[in-house]
Amino acid sequence: MSNRTHSPFRRSALVRAVGLLGAAAATAALLTSCSAGDGDAASDGSVTGTITLQTWALTPKFTDYLKGVTSDFEKAHPGATVTLVDQPGDGYAEKVLSQAAAGSLPDVVNLPPDIALPLAKRGFLADVASGSGDLAKTYVAGALDAYEYKGLDGVYGYPWYLNTDVNYWNTTMFTACGLDPAAPPATTDELFEQAATTHAACPDDYLMSRKPGLGDFTLAGVDVLNGDGTKFVFADSQKAVDLLDRYAAAYRDGFLPPSVLNSDYLGNSTLFTQGKVAWTTGGATSLADFEKNNPSLKGNVAVSAALDTPPLYVQGVSVSAKSKHPATAKAFAEFLTNAKNQEAFARLVNIFPSTVSSQSDPFFSKDDGTTNGQARVLANEALKTAENLTPVQANSAMTTVLDQQIALAMKGDVSAKEALQTAQAKMNSLLANG
């Protein structure tokens, strides 16, 4: 997955932090007062008053941009004022959940879908679709879906900016190992097939170099969660068992490096950069980093669209249900995430706008003839169908449990079915207690 300077797309460890909201939930007076639009002032819908925008590790690098947006909004709405607050990257989830528990959540707050979920479930966030126009006409479908949660009605965030992955292939290794650099795998099935070809021609080289995860089960057509988002159900699917068995067989047959199951595993991106594996995924600008860290890759890397369904990484802004100026907060969130402002931001950062109209902007849609340009166009096109493949309910503690069980199955210590059932039981316990 791709990261910006301050890693906005990383998944957050929320287990400890969600406990703060559990304490808040015990305070009935706090929760029962948290209905959307129950602010003390400006409830008549006028865009006036002072609101606070809280961002996540965007200053000082992007202070000028943010101040420019707030200034433009204030000029358009003379009765409104926007105060900018930025929080550091580390501990952001805990900070936001503490603010909510204390009743001090900012009016407009930068939240990825996973941090927004526990707040939405407990009534701290406003349904931004209520009273709005057709948001689906403004924002990319997958990005909007990221803020719609199973078991809840409404939309609990405006998509702000996006990223996705494309595939990078080492063409030198492809040619040496009997593969066609012009026809890399386009599906998971083709990936396994070409991994076998690689191993047969080059026993010491690898095409694949990672274990499967929840996102891979989603790609295989497995229902990871039940309908209301309260239980993991992936282990009940034979498709999940079959996929894990397939990875276990590939590992046993030498299609993956032995280190993939080790605690000191470097990751497929690092192995790709080192020239030890022929495939990795990365954002549209990852090639520059690969070539910087290994100049021999320059001119020897091909790019293609993500396998099957492309993954979607989302950052957004949500509106506090306790805002004293709900109309102003909502208007500013829409202003911050409009096409003009998102396109300007995307020219400063290696990200993509979430607005549908921006996808035809030549900056994102026109190939300049370079591999970097091709990657950018592929990523932009992918955002039309990209999905959040890993449910936001799955925090890092849960995915660690799954990863451990998958490793045991791939080693042959337990069956795939047993590993998945054990992981599911532990993950459901964590989910129930979260």
Helices and strands as residue ranges (DSSP letters): H 15-25, H 28-32, E 49-56, H 63-76, E 80-87, H 92-101, E 108-111, H 113-121, G 135-137, H 141-145, E 158-163, E 166-170, H 171-176, H 188-201, H 214-219, G 234-236, H 238-252, G 258-261, H 268-273, E 279-282, H 286-293, G 295-297, E 301-305, E 313-319, H 326-336, H 339-346, E 352-353, G 356-360, H 362-365, H 371-382, H 396-411, H 416-433
